[in-house]
Amino acid sequence: MTSLSIPDSNETMLLRELNHRINDEFSSSISTLSTAAVRADNPEVKLALSNVVDMLQEHANLNRILAVPDGDELVDAAEYIRKLGLAVSRCALEPIGIRLSLVADTLPLEAKRCWRLALAVHELVRNAARHACFDGRDGAIKIKLSLIDTVVNCIVADNGSISARLKPGRGLQIVGDLAKSLGGRLQYGFGEQFSSFLLVFPVTECELRANRAVALRRSRGARHRKVASRTRSQTARRPLDAFRGGAADREPTKVATHSHDAVDLS
């Protein structure tokens, strides 16, 4: 199996032109159906056409998100995947009752590498939506994106049973190629009520420097919040000092730690 290569300038231009034409087709279809909805006399027909227009608009937005990026600047992969997740939820997951959530901290990646990660995540999420067997359970897909040392870990897991997914198809081959193009690999496992895919790849030197800068700012912010929390706690207890006998009777200050909860994209 041949790994995907980095598109050269001519290939990138071709991809952008194809994406532009697809967007034009979406716009033309949306315009035609919108006009038909306005002219329709039957309320049920009007509603049905309006729903189709809304769905096409969501698909057009998803297509724009997955377009080849213009520059080589660093982008926040967490924010990119969040936008992607919202778009996928609205046009593909919500209509069939599947909830999507994301857990991720700021993660600077080069634009084209982040785009490849997004393509892989999109394929894995859609693969889960198409093939997962939830056996009456509420369908749920979770994306977790993190940086461990110098390696990006991206997990896409769902609570569906193995169904007929043990044999990798074309979709997983594409994701495997995308992983190789990032210098990484794809691992996956199945169980009676879950499936999990792990995409791992190393960061570049540029990405590593940017992520270290983010970690430093986060550390400084945590220290600042800790000092501010201690100051507010001490200030709030001062009126009670006279009744407690002064500083010796004060309780230790409790500082809340900052946590990153899952963001529901449904």
C-alpha positions in Angstrom: 0.0 0.0 0.0 1.5 3.3 -1.1 1.5 6.1 1.5 0.1 9.5 0.7 2.7 12.0 -0.4 2.7 15.7 0.4 1.0 17.4 -2.5 3.2 19.6 -4.6 2.1 23.1 -5.7 0.4 21.8 -8.8 -1.5 19.1 -6.9 -2.5 21.6 -4.2 -3.8 24.0 -6.9 -5.8 21.2 -8.4 -7.3 20.2 -5.1 -8.3 23.8 -4.4 -9.9 24.2 -7.8 -11.9 21.0 -7.3 -13.0 22.2 -3.9 -14.0 25.5 -5.4 -16.1 23.8 -8.0 -17.8 21.5 -5.4 -18.6 24.6 -3.4 -20.1 26.2 -6.5 -22.3 23.1 -7.0 -23.5 23.3 -3.4 -24.3 27.0 -3.8 -26.2 26.4 -7.0 -28.2 23.5 -5.5 -29.0 25.5 -2.4 -30.2 28.5 -4.4 -32.4 26.3 -6.6 -34.0 24.6 -3.7 -34.4 27.8 -1.7 -36.3 29.3 -4.6 -38.5 26.2 -4.9 -39.2 26.4 -1.1 -40.3 30.0 -1.4 -42.6 29.3 -4.3 -44.1 26.1 -2.9 -47.8 26.5 -1.7 -48.0 23.2 0.2 -46.6 23.7 3.8 -45.3 20.2 4.0 -43.4 20.6 0.7 -42.1 24.0 1.8 -40.8 22.5 5.1 -39.2 19.5 3.4 -37.4 21.7 0.9 -36.2 24.0 3.7 -34.8 21.0 5.6 -32.9 19.8 2.5 -31.5 23.4 2.1 -30.3 23.3 5.7 -28.6 20.0 5.3 -26.9 21.1 2.1 -25.6 24.2 3.9 -24.1 22.0 6.6 -22.4 19.8 4.1 -21.1 22.9 2.2 -19.7 24.2 5.5 -18.0 20.8 6.2 -16.5 20.9 2.7 -15.0 24.3 3.4 -13.5 23.2 6.7 -11.8 20.2 4.9 -10.4 22.3 2.1 -6.6 22.4 1.6 -5.2 25.3 3.7 -3.6 28.2 1.9 -0.6 28.9 4.0 2.0 27.0 6.1 1.4 28.8 9.4 0.7 27.1 12.7 -2.9 26.5 13.6 -4.6 25.2 16.7 -5.5 21.6 16.0 -7.9 21.6 19.0 -9.9 24.4 17.5 -9.8 23.0 14.0 -11.1 19.6 15.2 -13.8 21.4 17.3 -15.1 23.2 14.2 -14.9 19.9 12.2 -16.8 18.0 14.9 -19.6 20.6 15.0 -20.0 20.4 11.3 -20.0 16.6 11.2 -22.5 16.5 14.1 -25.0 18.8 12.4 -24.9 17.2 8.9 -24.4 13.5 9.8 -24.6 12.6 13.4 -27.5 14.5 14.9 -30.0 13.2 12.3 -29.3 9.6 13.4 -29.0 10.4 17.2 -25.3 10.0 17.8 -23.6 12.4 20.3 -20.1 13.6 19.6 -17.7 15.0 22.2 -14.2 16.4 22.2 -11.4 16.6 24.8 -8.4 18.6 23.7 -6.0 21.3 24.8 -4.4 23.9 22.6 -2.1 22.0 20.1 -0.3 24.1 17.5 0.4 22.1 14.3 1.5 23.1 10.8 -1.5 23.9 8.7 -1.2 21.1 6.2 -0.4 18.5 8.8 -3.4 19.7 10.9 -5.5 19.3 7.7 -4.3 15.7 7.3 -5.2 15.0 10.9 -8.6 16.5 10.3 -9.1 14.3 7.3 -8.2 11.2 9.3 -10.5 12.2 12.2 -13.4 12.9 9.8 -13.0 9.5 8.2 -12.9 7.7 11.6 -16.0 9.5 12.9 -17.9 8.8 9.7 -16.8 5.2 9.8 -18.1 4.8 13.3 -21.4 6.4 12.3 -21.8 4.1 9.3 -20.8 0.8 10.9 -21.2 1.0 14.7 -23.9 -1.3 16.1 -25.2 0.4 19.3 -27.8 -2.3 20.2 -30.3 0.1 21.6 -27.8 2.2 23.5 -27.5 6.0 22.9 -24.8 6.3 20.3 -21.7 8.2 21.4 -18.4 9.1 19.7 -15.5 10.7 21.6 -12.4 12.4 20.2 -9.5 13.0 22.5 -6.5 15.0 21.3 -3.3 15.4 23.3 0.4 15.8 23.2 2.6 13.4 25.2 6.2 14.5 25.2 6.8 14.9 21.4 4.1 12.7 20.1 0.5 13.6 19.2 -2.1 11.1 20.4 -5.6 11.3 18.7 -8.2 8.8 19.9 -11.5 8.3 18.2 -13.7 5.9 20.2 -17.4 4.9 20.2 -19.6 2.8 22.3 -20.8 0.5 19.5 -20.2 -3.2 19.2 -17.7 -4.8 16.7 -20.4 -5.6 14.1 -18.7 -6.4 10.8 -15.8 -4.0 11.3 -13.0 -6.4 12.0 -11.9 -6.4 8.4 -10.3 -3.1 7.6 -11.9 -1.4 4.5 -10.9 1.4 2.2 -11.7 4.0 4.8 -9.1 2.6 7.3 -6.6 2.3 4.6 -7.0 6.0 3.8 -6.5 6.8 7.5 -3.5 4.6 7.6 -2.0 6.4 4.7 -2.7 9.7 6.3 -1.0 8.5 9.5 2.1 7.5 7.5 2.2 10.8 5.7 2.4 12.4 9.2 5.3 10.1 10.1 3.0 8.0 12.4 0.8 5.0 12.5 -2.8 3.9 13.2 -3.8 1.4 15.9 -7.2 0.1 16.6 -9.1 -2.4 18.8 -12.7 -3.7 19.2 -14.8 -5.0 22.0 -18.4 -6.1 22.6 -19.5 -2.5 23.3 -16.7 -0.3 22.0 -14.3 0.4 19.2 -11.2 2.6 19.5 -8.8 4.0 17.0 -5.5 5.6 18.0 -3.6 7.8 15.6 0.0 8.7 16.8 2.6 10.8 15.1 5.6 13.0 16.1 5.6 16.7 16.1 8.1 18.7 14.0 10.7 20.9 15.5 8.6 24.0 14.7 5.5 22.5 16.3 7.5 21.3 19.4 8.8 24.9 20.0 5.3 26.3 19.7 3.8 23.7 22.0 6.5 24.3 24.6 5.6 28.0 24.5 2.0 27.1 25.0 2.9 24.9 27.9 5.0 27.7 29.5 2.1 30.2 29.2 -0.3 27.6 30.6 2.1 27.0 33.6 2.4 30.7 34.2 -1.4 31.1 34.0 -1.9 28.3 36.5 0.6 29.9 39.0 -1.2 33.3 38.5 -4.6 31.7 39.2 -3.2 29.9 42.3 -1.9 33.2 43.7 -5.1 35.0 42.9 -7.2 32.2 44.5 -5.1 32.3 47.7 -5.4 36.1 47.9 -9.2 36.0 47.5 -9.4 33.2 50.1 -7.3 35.1 52.6 -9.2 38.3 52.0 -12.6 36.6 52.4 -11.5 35.2 55.8 -10.1 38.4 57.3 -13.4 39.5 59.0 -13.4 36.1 60.9 -9.8 36.4 62.2 -10.9 38.2 65.4 -13.3 35.4 66.2 -10.9 32.6 65.3 -7.9 34.0 67.3 -5.9 35.3 64.3 -3.7 33.6 61.7 -2.9 30.5 63.9 -6.6 29.4 63.6 -6.9 29.8 59.9 -7.7 26.8 57.7 -5.4 25.9 54.8 -6.3 27.6 51.6 -7.8 25.2 49.0 -6.9 26.0 45.4 -9.0 24.5 42.6 -7.1 22.9 39.9 -7.9 23.7 36.3 -9.4 20.8 34.3 -10.4 20.4 30.7 -13.8 18.7 30.5 -15.3 17.2 27.4 -17.0 19.6 25.1 -20.2 18.2 23.7 -20.4 18.9 20.0 -23.9 17.6 19.5 
